[in-house]
Amino acid sequence: MNLKYSPEMREKALRMLDEAKPSHPNLMAAVRHVAGLLGMSAETLRVWHRRREVDAGQQPGVSTDVAEEI
């Protein structure tokens, strides 16, 4: 887990990404835009977005809860 960013910052970044997605041609364009605004790595934001989708059951993968149990 990345302790560089607070949970509040993570939620803010994901909220901003949700708001930016409709005005960009694809997810990565929105990720790069928001990451640039916040001064963070686009890869960090992309991973957070992916993790949120897995945890919500929208994408296949191992959820955070299951990963912590293992």
C-alpha angles and dihedrals in degrees: 000000000000110000093183091089126048121234087249091056090049092052092047092050092049091048090051090048091053090051093047099047097081093055095051129072094235143000096264093054089054091045092052091047096050094041089053092051091051097041095240136122115277088222091059091053092044091053092048090051092049092047091051091052092049092047090050091050093244093118131032118258144090112303122230091250093053092044091053091051091052 
